[in-house]
Amino acid sequence: MDTVFNQSLWGDEGFSAILSMKSLPEIIKIISHDTSPPLWNIWEWLVFNSLGTSEVYIRGLSLAFFLGTVFFVYKIGSFFFSRKTGLVAALLTTLNPFFFIYAFEGRMYSIMSMGVAGSMYFFLRIFYNEEFIRKRDKWGYVIFTLWALYSHHFAFFAVTIQGLWWFYELLLGKRVRAKKMFKVFLITAAGYVPWLYPLYTQTKMVSSGFWLGTPDIYDLRSMIYEYLAEGIKNEKLIMPVANIPLYHASLYIVMAVAVLRKWWKNIKKTIFFALWFVGPIVLTWFISQNFQSIFFNRYLLYTIPGAMLVLASSRSKISFVPIVVLLVFFGIMDYNYFIHPAKLPFRKMATYVNETRKENDFIINWYSNGTHHIWETKYYGIPAPIYIKGRANLPYFVGTALMEGGDIITTIPETAERVGVVTSGPIEEVSLAGYETEEVKEFDGLKFIWYSNSAEVEP
């Protein structure tokens, strides 16, 4: 049975997988010229060299980090409130639709979320453990903050929120602990020094060619709604009686939980969790308005646990009812998503290609409107360079850091008797001079076209 757990990899997942198949020194060298630090690829390399390179192992690794995030959410809820609150917050985080999607993505999203959640847990313990500052809490903060920062640069926004809170405590709150926390910050900063120069070079590359547009206020609202409840927009799942999509109904229930919540209770803790949620989102939105656009939803999903902790804590007696309903709605949407994989079926296409391929065939990736599938085809064992008419340069965002000689071509070899074309764009835009269409095969939005050399076709 195909599920999101074993479905084919897509572009960025394929990029990460191909990179993680190389040696550790090569991984560090190559990724220093991309847009993220190396921690995910190091873990993926360990899995590849101990278990294998199957999609299941890749997604299982991501799922493990997702569950690690849930564990820290439970620990935070239990530490600040009660085990019941910790459990409710953990369940809301586990079933949150947007977060659930990326629990199965073979990229750095879950590993960064786990790092941020762990960092927040130990940060809070350092300030609010009533007894004393434990040595393991200090080192826990250092380890998990560096874990987050070496997973992705967007973790800096979570650390920024911690810095603002530290400043508040230094001025108006626990000054002694804030002074001790400053030393922990310095140790953490020292641990990040080795990546400062790669960070500088990556920042220069991104600023010269990143593709994100400037977000407006509606984009900001949409991201917040997606993180709260609307992460899986399935129009076919309808709430009975009200006759509205389940994801819309879930958002209304979230609002109901918020209205019924005892906001005046534990207000300081609520403000911290709210800052964890909205702070990084607003910061990236503001930066995108005035500088380089960096507003991109999946890189900020580590803020979701903050919102779920707000919803789970300081409950009124009646608020438990909408929370249960919300968990049921989340579960329905998640289950439907899990059993209906939607990524392009490259594994199925690869099987077809291997069954029909002949000795003198040549396969290419058609470059269509900034899209290609070289990483997917490489992962599934099909050599297929990107074919671009008239030029050999690609925009930065297509994964040029991992490109090798021969990955981009501008002409078809004269020896090719047939050419196979991989594309997810319109078939009509594919044209090869001197070749005639022999067979077109479609795989749920993915197309493979065999072209025969017209000189070899019988009159």
C-alpha positions as CSV (number, residue, x, y, z in Angstrom):
1,M,0.0,0.0,0.0
2,D,1.4,3.4,-1.0
3,T,1.4,6.0,1.8
4,V,3.2,9.2,2.4
5,F,5.7,7.1,4.3
6,N,6.9,5.1,1.3
7,Q,6.0,7.4,-1.6
8,S,8.6,8.6,-4.1
9,L,11.0,11.3,-3.2
10,W,10.5,14.8,-4.7
11,G,13.1,17.4,-5.8
12,D,14.5,18.7,-2.5
13,E,14.4,15.3,-0.9
14,G,16.2,13.8,-3.9
15,F,18.8,16.6,-3.6
16,S,19.5,15.8,0.0
17,A,19.6,12.0,-0.6
18,I,22.1,12.4,-3.5
19,L,24.2,14.7,-1.3
20,S,24.1,12.3,1.6
21,M,25.4,9.4,-0.5
22,K,28.7,11.1,-0.8
23,S,31.5,11.1,1.8
24,L,31.3,13.3,4.9
25,P,34.1,15.7,3.7
26,E,32.3,16.0,0.3
27,I,29.0,16.7,2.1
28,I,30.5,19.5,4.1
29,K,32.2,21.0,1.1
30,I,29.2,20.9,-1.2
31,I,26.6,22.1,1.3
32,S,28.7,25.0,2.4
33,H,27.8,26.4,-1.1
34,D,24.1,25.7,-0.7
35,T,21.5,27.3,1.6
36,S,21.6,25.2,4.8
37,P,24.0,23.7,7.4
38,P,24.9,20.0,7.3
39,L,23.3,18.3,10.3
40,W,20.4,16.7,8.4
41,N,22.8,15.3,5.8
42,I,25.2,14.0,8.4
43,W,22.3,12.0,10.0
44,E,21.1,10.9,6.6
45,W,24.6,9.7,5.8
46,L,24.7,7.7,9.0
47,V,21.4,6.0,8.1
48,F,22.5,5.3,4.5
49,N,25.7,3.7,5.7
50,S,24.0,1.6,8.4
51,L,20.5,0.7,7.1
52,G,20.2,1.7,3.4
53,T,19.0,4.4,1.1
54,S,15.3,3.4,0.9
55,E,12.6,6.1,1.1
56,V,11.3,4.4,4.2
57,Y,14.6,4.9,6.0
58,I,14.7,8.6,4.9
59,R,11.2,9.3,6.1
60,G,11.7,7.2,9.2
61,L,14.6,9.4,10.2
62,S,12.5,12.6,9.8
63,L,9.7,10.9,11.7
64,A,12.1,10.2,14.6
65,F,13.0,13.8,14.9
66,F,9.3,14.8,14.7
67,L,8.6,12.5,17.6
68,G,11.6,14.1,19.4
69,T,9.9,17.5,19.0
70,V,6.7,16.1,20.4
71,F,8.6,14.7,23.4
72,F,10.1,18.1,24.3
73,V,6.6,19.7,23.9
74,Y,5.4,17.2,26.5
75,K,8.3,18.0,28.8
76,I,7.7,21.8,28.5
77,G,3.9,21.4,29.2
78,S,4.6,19.1,32.2
79,F,7.4,21.3,33.6
80,F,5.3,24.5,33.5
81,F,1.8,23.1,34.1
82,S,1.0,19.4,34.6
83,R,1.4,16.1,32.9
84,K,-2.1,16.4,31.5
85,T,-1.3,19.7,29.9
86,G,1.9,18.3,28.5
87,L,0.0,15.4,27.0
88,V,-2.7,17.6,25.4
89,A,0.0,19.9,24.0
90,A,1.9,16.9,22.7
91,L,-1.2,15.5,21.0
92,L,-2.1,18.8,19.4
93,T,1.5,19.1,18.1
94,T,1.5,15.5,16.8
95,L,-1.8,15.9,14.9
96,N,-1.3,19.5,13.8
97,P,-1.9,19.1,10.0
98,F,0.9,21.3,8.8
99,F,3.4,19.8,11.2
100,F,2.2,16.3,10.3
101,I,2.9,16.8,6.6
102,Y,6.6,17.5,7.3
103,A,7.0,14.7,9.7
104,F,7.5,12.6,6.6
105,E,9.7,14.9,4.5
106,G,13.3,13.8,3.9
107,R,14.7,17.3,4.7
108,M,15.8,19.3,7.6
109,Y,12.4,20.5,8.9
110,S,11.8,18.0,11.7
111,I,15.4,18.0,12.8
112,M,15.4,21.8,13.1
113,S,12.1,21.6,15.0
114,M,13.5,19.1,17.5
115,G,16.5,21.3,18.0
116,V,14.4,24.4,18.7
117,A,12.0,22.6,21.0
118,G,14.9,21.1,23.0
119,S,16.6,24.5,23.1
120,M,13.3,26.1,24.4
121,Y,12.9,23.4,27.1
122,F,16.4,23.8,28.6
123,F,16.2,27.6,28.2
124,L,13.0,27.6,30.3
125,R,14.5,25.2,32.9
126,I,17.5,27.5,33.4
127,F,15.2,30.4,34.2
128,Y,12.3,28.8,36.0
129,N,13.5,25.6,37.8
130,E,12.7,26.6,41.3
131,E,15.7,24.8,42.9
132,F,18.9,25.7,41.1
133,I,20.4,25.7,37.6
134,R,21.4,22.2,36.8
135,K,24.6,21.6,34.9
136,R,22.8,19.3,32.5
137,D,20.3,22.0,31.7
138,K,23.1,24.3,30.6
139,W,24.7,21.7,28.4
140,G,21.3,20.7,27.2
141,Y,20.7,24.2,26.0
142,V,24.1,24.4,24.3
143,I,23.7,21.1,22.6
144,F,20.1,21.6,21.3
145,T,20.6,25.2,20.3
146,L,23.6,24.2,18.2
147,W,21.6,21.3,16.9
148,A,18.9,23.7,15.7
149,L,21.4,26.2,14.2
150,Y,23.4,23.4,12.4
151,S,20.0,22.2,11.0
152,H,19.0,25.5,9.3
153,H,19.7,29.2,9.6
154,F,16.0,30.0,10.3
155,A,16.6,28.7,13.8
156,F,18.3,32.0,14.5
157,F,14.8,33.6,14.8
158,A,14.0,31.2,17.7
159,V,17.2,32.2,19.4
160,T,16.3,35.9,18.8
161,I,13.1,35.3,20.8
162,Q,15.1,33.8,23.6
163,G,17.4,36.8,23.5
164,L,14.5,39.2,23.8
165,W,13.2,37.2,26.8
166,W,16.6,37.1,28.4
167,F,16.8,40.9,28.1
168,Y,13.4,41.2,29.8
169,E,14.6,38.9,32.7
170,L,17.8,40.9,33.0
171,L,16.0,44.2,33.3
172,L,12.8,43.2,35.2
173,G,13.0,39.6,36.3
174,K,15.5,37.0,37.3
175,R,18.7,39.0,36.9
176,V,21.1,36.6,38.6
177,R,19.9,33.7,36.3
178,A,20.1,36.1,33.3
179,K,23.7,36.8,34.0
180,K,24.5,33.1,34.3
181,M,22.5,32.5,31.1
182,F,24.8,35.0,29.3
183,K,27.7,32.7,29.8
184,V,25.7,29.9,28.3
185,F,25.0,32.1,25.3
186,L,28.7,32.7,24.8
187,I,29.5,29.0,24.9
188,T,26.8,28.3,22.3
189,A,28.1,31.1,20.1
190,A,31.6,29.6,20.3
191,G,30.2,26.3,19.1
192,Y,28.8,28.0,16.0
193,V,32.0,29.8,15.0
194,P,33.2,27.0,12.6
195,W,30.1,27.6,10.5
196,L,30.3,31.4,10.3
197,Y,32.3,31.6,7.1
198,P,30.1,29.1,5.2
199,L,27.1,31.1,6.6
200,Y,28.6,34.3,5.1
201,T,29.2,32.7,1.7
202,Q,25.7,31.1,1.7
203,T,24.1,34.4,2.5
204,K,25.9,36.1,-0.4
205,M,24.7,33.5,-2.8
206,V,21.1,33.6,-1.6
207,S,20.9,37.4,-1.7
208,S,22.1,37.3,-5.3
209,G,19.5,34.8,-6.6
210,F,16.7,33.7,-4.3
211,W,13.3,33.4,-5.9
212,L,10.8,34.3,-3.2
213,G,8.5,37.2,-3.8
214,T,7.6,39.9,-1.2
215,P,4.8,38.7,1.1
216,D,1.8,40.9,1.8
217,I,-0.4,41.0,4.9
218,Y,-2.6,38.2,3.5
219,D,0.4,35.9,3.2
220,L,1.1,36.6,6.9
221,R,-2.4,35.7,7.9
222,S,-2.5,32.6,5.7
223,M,0.7,31.3,7.3
224,I,-0.7,31.8,10.8
225,Y,-3.9,30.0,9.8
226,E,-2.0,27.2,8.2
227,Y,0.1,26.7,11.3
228,L,-3.0,26.8,13.6
229,A,-5.3,24.4,11.7
230,E,-5.4,24.8,7.9
231,G,-2.2,22.9,7.0
232,I,-4.0,20.3,4.9
233,K,-6.5,22.0,2.6
234,N,-8.7,19.1,1.5
235,E,-11.9,20.4,0.0
236,K,-13.4,16.9,-0.1
237,L,-13.4,16.5,3.7
238,I,-16.6,18.3,4.7
239,M,-18.0,19.0,8.2
240,P,-21.5,17.6,8.4
241,V,-24.4,20.0,9.0
242,A,-22.3,23.1,8.6
243,N,-21.2,21.9,5.1
244,I,-17.8,23.6,5.3
245,P,-14.3,22.1,4.7
246,L,-12.9,20.4,7.7
247,Y,-9.8,22.6,7.7
248,H,-12.0,25.8,7.9
249,A,-14.0,24.2,10.7
250,S,-10.8,23.3,12.6
251,L,-9.7,27.0,12.5
252,Y,-13.1,28.0,14.0
253,I,-12.6,25.5,16.8
254,V,-9.1,26.8,17.4
255,M,-10.6,30.2,17.8
256,A,-13.2,28.8,20.2
257,V,-10.5,27.2,22.3
258,A,-8.7,30.5,22.4
259,V,-11.9,32.4,23.5
260,L,-12.6,29.8,26.3
261,R,-9.0,29.9,27.5
262,K,-8.2,31.5,30.9
263,W,-5.9,34.2,29.5
264,W,-5.4,35.9,32.9
265,K,-4.0,32.8,34.4
266,N,-0.2,32.1,33.9
267,I,0.0,35.2,31.7
268,K,3.8,35.4,31.7
269,K,4.1,31.8,30.4
270,T,1.4,32.5,27.8
271,I,3.3,35.5,26.5
272,F,6.5,33.4,26.1
273,F,4.7,30.7,24.2
274,A,2.9,33.3,22.0
275,L,6.2,34.9,21.2
276,W,7.7,31.6,20.3
277,F,4.8,31.2,17.8
278,V,4.4,34.7,16.3
279,G,7.8,36.1,16.8
280,P,9.8,34.3,14.1
281,I,6.9,34.6,11.7
282,V,6.6,38.4,12.1
283,L,10.4,38.8,12.0
284,T,10.8,37.0,8.7
285,W,7.8,38.8,7.3
286,F,9.3,42.2,8.3
287,I,12.7,41.3,6.9
288,S,11.0,40.3,3.6
289,Q,9.3,43.7,3.4
290,N,12.5,45.7,3.7
291,F,15.4,43.4,2.7
292,Q,15.8,40.0,1.0
293,S,12.6,38.0,0.9
294,I,12.9,34.9,3.2
295,F,9.2,34.4,4.1
296,F,8.7,30.7,3.5
297,N,6.3,28.6,5.5
298,R,8.0,25.2,6.0
299,Y,11.2,26.7,7.4
300,L,9.3,28.2,10.3
301,L,7.2,25.2,11.3
302,Y,9.2,25.0,14.6
303,T,6.9,27.8,15.8
304,I,3.9,25.5,15.8
305,P,4.6,23.9,19.3
306,G,4.4,27.4,20.8
307,A,0.8,27.8,19.6
308,M,-0.2,24.3,20.6
309,L,1.2,25.0,24.1
310,V,-1.0,28.1,24.3
311,L,-4.1,26.2,23.3
312,A,-3.3,23.3,25.7
313,S,-2.6,25.4,28.8
314,S,-4.8,27.5,31.2
315,R,-7.9,25.6,30.0
316,S,-11.3,26.3,31.3
317,K,-13.5,23.3,32.2
318,I,-15.6,23.7,29.0
319,S,-12.6,24.3,26.7
320,F,-11.7,20.6,26.9
321,V,-14.7,19.8,24.6
322,P,-13.5,21.8,21.6
323,I,-10.0,20.5,22.1
324,V,-11.2,16.9,21.8
325,V,-13.2,17.9,18.7
326,L,-10.2,19.6,17.3
327,L,-8.0,16.5,17.8
328,V,-10.6,14.4,16.1
329,F,-10.7,16.7,13.1
330,F,-6.9,16.9,12.9
331,G,-6.8,13.1,13.0
332,I,-9.3,12.7,10.2
333,M,-7.3,15.2,8.0
334,D,-4.0,13.6,8.8
335,Y,-5.2,10.0,8.1
336,N,-6.7,11.0,4.8
337,Y,-3.4,12.7,3.9
338,F,-1.3,9.8,5.0
339,I,-3.1,7.2,2.8
340,H,-3.3,9.4,-0.3
341,P,0.3,10.1,-1.4
342,A,0.4,13.0,-3.8
343,K,4.0,13.3,-4.8
344,L,5.0,12.4,-8.4
345,P,5.5,8.6,-8.7
346,F,9.2,8.6,-9.8
347,R,9.6,5.0,-8.6
348,K,6.9,3.8,-11.0
349,M,8.3,5.8,-13.8
350,A,11.8,4.4,-13.2
351,T,10.4,0.9,-13.4
352,Y,8.8,1.7,-16.8
353,V,12.0,3.3,-18.1
354,N,14.1,0.3,-17.1
355,E,11.7,-2.1,-18.8
356,T,11.6,-0.1,-22.1
357,R,15.1,1.3,-22.4
358,K,17.4,0.1,-25.2
359,E,21.1,0.2,-25.6
360,N,21.5,3.4,-27.6
361,D,18.8,5.4,-25.8
362,F,19.6,8.7,-24.2
363,I,17.4,10.2,-21.5
364,I,17.1,13.9,-20.5
365,N,15.3,16.1,-18.0
366,W,13.3,18.8,-19.7
367,Y,13.8,22.2,-18.1
368,S,10.4,23.8,-17.7
369,N,9.8,27.1,-16.1
370,G,12.5,26.7,-13.4
371,T,11.6,23.1,-12.8
372,H,13.6,19.9,-13.5
373,H,13.8,16.4,-11.9
374,I,17.5,15.6,-12.0
375,W,17.7,14.7,-8.3
376,E,14.7,12.4,-8.5
377,T,16.0,10.6,-11.6
378,K,19.5,10.3,-10.1
379,Y,18.1,8.8,-6.9
380,Y,16.1,6.2,-8.9
381,G,19.1,5.2,-11.0
382,I,18.2,7.0,-14.3
383,P,21.1,9.1,-15.7
384,A,19.2,12.1,-17.2
385,P,21.0,15.4,-17.6
386,I,19.1,18.7,-17.8
387,Y,18.6,19.7,-21.4
388,I,18.5,23.5,-21.9
389,K,18.3,25.0,-25.4
390,G,20.8,27.7,-26.0
391,R,22.3,28.2,-22.6
392,A,24.1,26.2,-19.9
393,N,23.4,28.4,-16.8
394,L,20.6,27.7,-14.3
395,P,19.1,29.9,-11.6
396,Y,20.6,29.4,-8.2
397,F,17.6,27.8,-6.6
398,V,17.6,24.7,-8.8
399,G,20.4,23.0,-6.8
400,T,23.5,24.2,-8.6
401,A,25.7,23.4,-5.6
402,L,25.4,19.7,-6.2
403,M,25.7,19.9,-10.0
404,E,28.5,17.9,-11.6
405,G,30.0,18.0,-15.1
406,G,27.6,16.6,-17.6
407,D,24.5,17.4,-15.5
408,I,23.5,20.2,-17.9
409,I,23.6,19.8,-21.7
410,T,22.6,22.0,-24.6
411,T,22.7,19.4,-27.4
412,I,21.6,15.8,-27.8
413,P,24.4,13.4,-28.7
414,E,24.3,12.4,-32.3
415,T,24.6,8.7,-31.4
416,A,21.2,8.7,-29.7
417,E,18.7,6.6,-31.6
418,R,16.0,7.4,-29.1
419,V,15.6,10.1,-26.6
420,G,13.6,9.8,-23.4
421,V,12.3,13.0,-21.9
422,V,11.3,13.4,-18.2
423,T,9.0,16.3,-17.5
424,S,6.1,17.4,-15.3
425,G,5.3,20.4,-17.5
426,P,3.0,20.5,-20.5
427,I,3.8,17.9,-23.1
428,E,3.2,20.5,-25.8
429,E,6.3,22.5,-24.8
430,V,8.6,19.6,-25.4
431,S,10.2,19.6,-28.9
432,L,13.4,18.0,-30.2
433,A,14.5,18.8,-33.7
434,G,15.1,15.7,-35.7
435,Y,13.1,13.4,-33.5
436,E,9.5,12.2,-33.7
437,T,7.2,11.2,-30.8
438,E,7.2,7.4,-30.4
439,E,5.3,6.9,-27.1
440,V,3.9,9.1,-24.3
441,K,3.5,7.7,-20.8
442,E,1.8,9.6,-18.0
443,F,2.2,8.8,-14.3
444,D,-0.3,11.1,-12.3
445,G,1.2,14.4,-13.6
446,L,4.6,13.0,-14.4
447,K,5.3,12.4,-18.1
448,F,7.9,10.3,-19.9
449,I,8.2,10.6,-23.7
450,W,10.1,8.4,-26.0
451,Y,11.3,10.2,-29.2
452,S,12.8,8.3,-32.2
453,N,15.5,9.8,-34.4
454,S,13.5,10.8,-37.5
455,A,16.4,9.6,-39.7
456,E,16.0,6.1,-38.3
457,V,12.2,6.1,-38.8
458,E,11.0,4.0,-41.8
459,P,9.3,6.1,-44.5
